Amino acid sequence: MRDVKADVLIVGMGIGGAAMAEALTRDGLSVICIDRRGPLQGSTAATTALVQFEIDQPLTKLSKMIGGAAAGQAWRRSRLALFNLQGRIAELGIRCSQVSAPSLYLAGTTLDPTDLRKEAEARRRTGIGASFLTRGRLRDEFGIDRGGAPFSATIIWRLIRENLVQACCWPRSTERRVSTLQPRRW
């Protein structure tokens, strides 16, 4: 064991923790990152570091929880954050592939096909381009046999995990100080 001191402690060393460490060190703060599994070993690794703007809660459900205006703002901000990330990735020189790809939201336990049609309309009203693909179009264009799906084009980055952590967590100069600690057990 050793004693360490920093301005900020970040718990979690996935994409979010790495990006937060980068932003804080850019502002001159010293940071310590900890994670029980080690850098990029949790859900970041499980998703292959795929980044897209759609948040975990469907817009229609989020609207019922916090109101339509706030939900729309959350979705628009999430989309804006993705474009801001694009700029920051370029500034840091992180090598990754950027692709504009279709995004489909398929029926499951959260939304049925009727709800998905409403979701597509809610996204359009919020200013996020979306359309609803019928069962036939979904089958013909994507080979998926479901009741329908909201469809939108989004920018997706497949981040090379090691490059992200290296660019965000390891200092480029003496002013940017980030330490990573991996406890032997929790």
C-alpha positions, 0 to 999 in steps of 0.5 A: 500500500502507498499513500497517494494524493490528488485533486479528484478520484474517479471510480471507473476506468471505462470510456466515461472515466477516461474522458472525465480524467482527460477533461479534468487534467486538461483543466490542471487538476491531478486525478487518480482513477480506480476500477476493481477490474482494471482499465477498460475491463467492464462494460466498455470492453463488453461493448467493444467501445461503441459510442452512439448518441442514443441514451438508455431510456427511450425518449417517450418513456423519459418524457413521461418521467421528467416531461417532454421538454426535459427529455427532448433536451436530454436526447439533443444534448446526448447527440451534441456530446457525440459531436463534441467527442468527435472534435476532442478525438481529433484534437487528441489524435486518437486513432479510431474508425468513425462510421455513419451507420443506421440505428435501429431500435427493435421491439422488446420488453420496453416498447412494442411495435406501436410504442416504437412508432410513437418513439420515432415520431417523438424523436422527429418532433425533438429534432432528431431525424428518425423514421419508422420502418414497417415489418416489410421494410425491416425484413427487406432492408435488414433481414430482421423479422420484427414488427417495425423499428425506429430508424435513424442515421447516427455517427458511431465510433469504434474506439481503439480502447488502448488508444483512448485510455492512453490519450485520456489517462496518461500525461502528455506533459508534467502538468497533466497528472493521472494515476491509475490504481488497481487494488488486489481485491475489493 
